[in-house]
Amino acid sequence: MDCQAEAAEVDLTGEVCPMAFVRAKVHLDRLAPGQTLTLVLKGGDQIRSVPRSLRDEGHVIEAVERREDDRFALRVRKGD
């Protein structure tokens, strides 16, 4: 299996929950297991619920980095 270190970065800060999770899932579905995707999320509901929902789906949260303006970069590795 050919796993890329980083597949893409997707800004979901304009989405309202639960659509942020739905859009994240759509992007992850395009990847092969083991590939990573960075999601840019807002603080509050997005950063609380999206990582939890992705873990529940079997994906791995590799890193969370706080950015400016109450935004976060969430690196997710697609599960099997």
C-alpha positions in Angstrom: 0.0 0.0 0.0 1.4 3.4 -1.0 0.7 5.9 1.9 1.3 9.5 1.3 2.6 11.6 4.3 0.0 14.3 3.8 -2.9 14.1 1.3 -4.5 17.6 1.7 -5.7 20.4 4.0 -9.4 21.1 4.0 -10.8 24.2 5.7 -14.1 23.4 7.4 -14.4 26.6 9.4 -17.4 27.8 7.3 -19.4 24.7 8.1 -21.9 24.3 10.9 -22.0 21.0 12.9 -22.9 18.3 11.9 -22.0 19.3 8.3 -18.3 19.8 9.3 -18.2 16.1 10.2 -20.1 15.1 7.1 -17.7 17.0 4.8 -14.7 15.6 6.7 -16.0 12.1 6.1 -16.5 12.8 2.4 -12.8 13.9 2.1 -11.6 10.9 4.1 -13.6 8.5 2.0 -11.4 9.6 -1.0 -8.2 8.5 0.7 -6.6 5.0 1.1 -6.3 3.6 4.6 -3.3 5.1 6.3 -3.3 8.3 4.4 -3.6 11.6 6.3 -5.8 14.6 6.0 -5.5 17.9 7.8 -8.8 19.5 8.7 -9.0 23.2 9.7 -11.7 23.6 12.4 -13.1 26.3 14.6 -13.0 26.2 18.3 -16.1 25.3 20.2 -18.5 22.7 18.8 -16.3 21.8 15.8 -13.1 21.0 17.7 -15.1 19.1 20.4 -17.4 17.0 18.2 -15.5 16.4 14.9 -12.5 14.6 16.4 -14.7 12.5 18.6 -16.9 11.5 15.7 -13.9 10.6 13.5 -12.4 8.4 16.3 -15.8 6.7 16.6 -15.6 6.0 12.9 -12.2 4.3 13.3 -9.8 7.1 12.3 -6.8 8.2 14.2 -6.3 11.8 15.4 -2.5 12.3 15.0 -2.2 15.9 16.0 -4.1 19.0 17.0 -2.4 22.4 16.4 -3.9 25.6 17.6 -3.8 28.3 14.9 -4.7 32.0 15.0 -8.3 33.2 15.4 -9.5 30.3 17.5 -8.8 27.8 14.6 -7.3 24.4 14.9 -5.5 22.1 12.4 -6.5 18.5 13.1 -4.4 15.8 11.4 -6.3 12.6 10.8 -5.0 9.3 9.6 -7.7 7.3 7.8 -8.5 4.0 9.5 -8.9 0.6 7.8 
